[in-house]
Amino acid sequence: MIVTETKVAVKSFSLAIFLLSFVSIFHLYFEISSLTSYMVSCSSVLLVLYALLRLQFQGFNYQIAIRAAILGTVFAIGIHVRLVAPPHIQIFGGYMCVMAFFHFSEFTAISIVQPKQVSIDSFVINHSPQYIAAAVMSWVEFFIEAYFCPGLKQLYWVSNAGLVLCILGEVWRKTAMITAGSSFNHLVQHERSSDHVLVTHGIYSWCRHPSYVGWFYWSIGTQILLLNPLCVPAYAIVSWMFFKSRIYIEEITLLNFFGQSYCDYQLKVGTGIPLIEGYKI
């Protein structure tokens, strides 16, 4: 059953994309290349969108709607950038789409599998100060290199490989979330809930932490997509260190929850991320 929160997010995300896509189509059809004109048009449409959401939703649902609409706005503008920006900037539009859809789908997936746990934080937009700092640093690198080395940002076949990695990571993570169902949570649980079971089938028969595997490769893919030679290895190292620590802590709780059953599972299936073994007794 699709819960109310899911419907609100999907409707708001889709409405933002539809309205701003109309702006892009209008500018492309009439060959209006002025950035100022595009920004004014977007601002006018966003005011209408804000009013519509205000009228239709209240309280918690409005908080969901406005965040989903912002992500839809980023996605739609990303498409516009990909289509009309200078060649050395176009790949940033693809990156905007990838980022917006990831955070939107995080909320949507958790609202389906764990509706009782849904909150504003389920968008994972403000995951941590480190996450935000890493994103900003990647933007800084991209625009500095785009200014001084525009040719670097036009290796589209490499960028497209990064896009493919992002898509695969996204699908892998969301498949893990849906497979785990009510046993999935964005936060490490220190007390076992009544509906928390050990999931070992499907994608979990291939690796113990498929949601982390998907996020790990998705994060690296974003930097390949941006053709950021500094942030690619930096993201790989920092993400690896983060998930190494996260998996170690999480497996302590899983061993407490499931005992020998989890020990047996560890012996059969790896974590899925290279050189990370997790916590073993």
VOGU-3710 file (C-alpha; in Angstrom, 3 decimals, decimal comma):
1> mivtetkvav> 0,000/0,000/0,000  1,339/3,445/-0,954  1,180/5,632/2,150  0,186/9,301/2,215  3,742/10,553/2,697  4,876/8,714/-0,432  2,060/10,218/-2,488  2,831/13,716/-1,220  6,519/13,394/-2,104  5,892/11,916/-5,557
11> ksfslaifll> 3,234/14,503/-6,409  5,396/17,449/-5,294  8,566/16,162/-6,977  6,721/15,472/-10,229  4,835/18,773/-10,214  8,065/20,755/-9,828  9,650/18,879/-12,744  6,566/19,358/-14,918  6,270/23,104/-14,325  9,972/23,851/-14,758
21> sfvsifhlyf> 10,226/21,576/-17,789  7,506/23,694/-19,354  9,724/26,760/-18,746  12,663/25,018/-20,425  10,592/23,910/-23,403  9,255/27,455/-23,815  12,760/28,930/-23,837  14,117/26,285/-26,186  11,188/26,553/-28,620  11,407/30,344/-28,872
31> eissltsymv> 15,234/30,217/-28,767  15,433/32,455/-25,706  19,012/32,081/-24,518  19,018/34,783/-21,851  19,949/33,374/-18,435  18,173/36,291/-16,765  14,954/35,501/-18,605  15,188/31,836/-17,586  15,799/32,721/-13,935  12,871/35,164/-13,874
41> scssvllvly> 10,591/32,568/-15,460  11,706/29,893/-12,975  11,189/32,261/-10,060  7,646/33,042/-11,194  6,807/29,359/-11,620  8,296/28,504/-8,221  6,111/31,141/-6,561  3,064/29,492/-8,127  4,304/26,065/-7,035  4,895/27,297/-3,481
51> allrlqfqgf> 1,342/28,710/-3,351  -0,157/25,463/-4,650  1,694/23,381/-2,070  0,698/25,800/0,697  -2,952/25,478/-0,256  -2,959/21,706/-0,580  -0,753/20,528/2,299  -0,417/21,395/5,965  1,938/20,494/8,806  4,174/17,472/8,277
61> nyqiairaai> 2,880/16,831/4,765  3,791/20,385/3,771  7,324/19,861/5,097  7,574/16,769/2,912  6,063/18,537/-0,083  8,379/21,537/-0,003  11,502/19,370/0,232  10,348/17,062/-2,545  9,511/20,109/-4,682  12,982/21,564/-4,101
71> lgtvfaigih> 14,538/18,283/-5,227  12,246/18,259/-8,259  13,363/21,811/-9,012  17,028/20,794/-8,862  16,285/17,828/-11,137  14,465/19,979/-13,712  17,136/22,682/-13,716  19,737/19,939/-14,061  18,061/18,777/-17,276  18,067/22,363/-18,556
81> vrlvapphiq> 21,760/22,785/-17,736  22,550/19,503/-19,485  20,778/20,718/-22,618  21,746/24,385/-22,950  24,850/25,093/-20,839  28,302/25,504/-22,421  29,899/22,127/-23,274  32,279/22,177/-20,300  29,415/22,805/-17,839  26,813/20,394/-19,209
91> ifggymcvma> 27,870/17,394/-17,106  27,055/19,349/-13,951  23,424/19,200/-15,051  23,592/15,410/-15,049  25,115/15,536/-11,586  22,246/17,733/-10,350  19,744/15,158/-11,612  21,598/12,289/-9,939  21,800/14,078/-6,588  18,176/15,212/-6,620
101> ffhfseftai> 16,811/11,801/-7,548  18,956/10,006/-4,960  17,625/12,054/-2,064  14,064/11,925/-3,356  14,223/8,151/-3,774  15,706/7,743/-0,282  12,590/9,274/1,208  10,247/7,425/-1,133  11,820/4,034/-0,433  11,836/4,424/3,345
111> sivqpkqvsi> 8,247/5,716/3,317  7,221/2,490/1,596  9,200/-0,041/3,649  9,175/1,764/7,006  6,221/4,191/7,018  6,231/4,466/10,821  9,844/5,663/10,769  9,363/8,405/8,162  10,605/11,873/9,093  11,982/14,932/7,334
121> dsfvinhspq> 15,447/13,446/7,858  14,435/10,513/5,624  15,446/12,639/2,621  19,019/12,329/3,984  19,716/15,830/2,667  21,393/16,879/5,909  23,065/13,504/6,428  26,021/15,059/8,263  28,228/18,176/8,148  30,927/16,022/6,537
131> yiaaavmswv> 28,548/14,931/3,781  27,637/18,531/2,982  31,290/19,627/3,119  32,287/16,836/0,717  29,570/17,892/-1,732  30,636/21,540/-1,601  34,291/20,603/-2,139  33,331/18,623/-5,242  31,461/21,661/-6,606  34,471/23,897/-5,929
141> effieayfcp> 36,801/21,496/-7,715  34,436/21,175/-10,669  34,062/24,896/-11,321  37,728/25,712/-10,777  38,751/23,029/-13,254  35,954/23,995/-15,653  37,295/27,565/-15,669  40,991/26,768/-16,063  40,777/23,430/-17,922  37,444/23,358/-19,807
151> glkqlywvsn> 38,620/20,514/-22,007  38,873/18,251/-18,972  35,134/18,546/-18,439  34,314/17,417/-21,964  35,463/13,787/-21,693  31,859/12,714/-22,005  32,521/8,987/-22,316  34,243/8,993/-18,919  31,476/11,123/-17,420  28,857/8,764/-18,833
161> aglvlcilge> 30,671/5,837/-17,211  30,279/7,675/-13,905  26,583/8,174/-14,626  26,170/4,449/-15,242  27,944/3,705/-11,948  25,568/6,114/-10,171  22,534/4,410/-11,694  23,801/0,943/-10,769  24,602/2,077/-7,227  21,175/3,685/-6,912
171> vwrktamita> 19,374/0,558/-8,110  21,514/-1,682/-5,884  20,777/0,385/-2,766  17,055/0,720/-3,378  16,783/-2,988/-4,142  18,432/-3,644/-0,777  16,008/-1,336/1,014  12,955/-2,922/-0,569  14,257/-6,458/0,014  14,918/-5,762/3,702
181> gssfnhlvqh> 11,487/-4,194/4,104  10,610/-3,386/7,707  14,058/-4,595/8,809  15,719/-1,629/7,065  16,472/1,618/8,869  18,582/4,668/8,045  20,071/4,585/11,544  21,924/1,767/13,296  19,462/0,201/15,737  20,657/-0,691/19,233
191> erssdhvlvt> 17,408/-2,356/20,290  15,753/-5,051/18,212  12,182/-4,256/17,195  9,548/-6,986/16,989  9,499/-6,929/13,169  13,290/-6,937/12,726  14,381/-10,188/11,101  17,672/-11,374/9,630  17,403/-10,943/5,860  19,653/-13,304/3,884
201> hgiyswcrhp> 17,720/-13,823/0,657  17,753/-11,941/-2,653  20,438/-9,299/-2,913  21,465/-10,076/0,676  22,644/-13,500/-0,469  25,310/-11,726/-2,543  26,616/-9,317/0,113  25,797/-8,583/3,751  25,441/-4,814/3,350  24,071/-4,144/-0,141
211> syvgwfywsi> 22,621/-0,739/0,800  26,113/0,434/1,807  27,633/-1,113/-1,304  25,193/0,820/-3,483  25,863/4,096/-1,697  29,638/3,514/-1,780  29,783/3,084/-5,545  27,135/5,770/-6,136  29,279/8,324/-4,277  32,354/7,472/-6,344
221> gtqilllnpl> 30,243/7,572/-9,491  29,164/11,159/-8,794  32,778/12,296/-8,953  33,559/10,328/-12,103  30,454/11,922/-13,599  31,855/15,363/-12,696  35,309/14,382/-14,009  36,869/15,477/-10,708  40,346/13,867/-10,634  40,980/14,982/-7,037
231> cvpayaivsw> 37,617/14,084/-5,552  37,394/10,635/-7,161  40,125/9,088/-4,963  39,194/11,337/-2,030  35,559/10,163/-2,117  36,666/6,547/-2,484  38,940/6,735/0,558  36,604/8,737/2,789  33,566/6,619/1,849  35,532/3,426/2,476
241> mffksriyie> 36,599/4,644/5,914  33,044/5,705/6,775  31,479/2,397/5,778  34,243/0,391/7,441  33,392/2,071/10,752  29,629/1,908/10,142  29,667/-1,802/9,259  31,872/-2,641/12,256  29,441/-0,931/14,665  26,336/-2,306/12,962
251> eitllnffgq> 27,589/-5,885/12,998  28,132/-5,748/16,755  24,421/-5,022/17,158  23,447/-7,640/14,573  25,450/-10,286/16,410  23,673/-9,293/19,616  20,315/-9,524/17,851  20,772/-12,773/15,913  23,706/-14,582/17,555  24,890/-17,748/15,820
261> sycdyqlkvg> 22,588/-17,191/12,844  24,490/-14,026/11,976  27,850/-15,739/12,569  26,871/-18,399/10,031  25,747/-15,701/7,609  29,115/-13,932/7,947  30,936/-17,117/7,037  28,945/-17,509/3,825  28,609/-13,928/2,563  31,056/-10,998/2,442
271> tgipliegyk> 30,269/-7,366/3,220  30,378/-6,377/-0,445  32,939/-3,573/-0,079  36,578/-4,464/-0,811  38,860/-5,047/2,210  36,059/-4,549/4,748  35,385/-7,664/6,803  33,128/-6,203/9,510  33,084/-7,340/13,122  33,610/-11,018/13,750
281> i> 33,696/-13,011/16,954
//
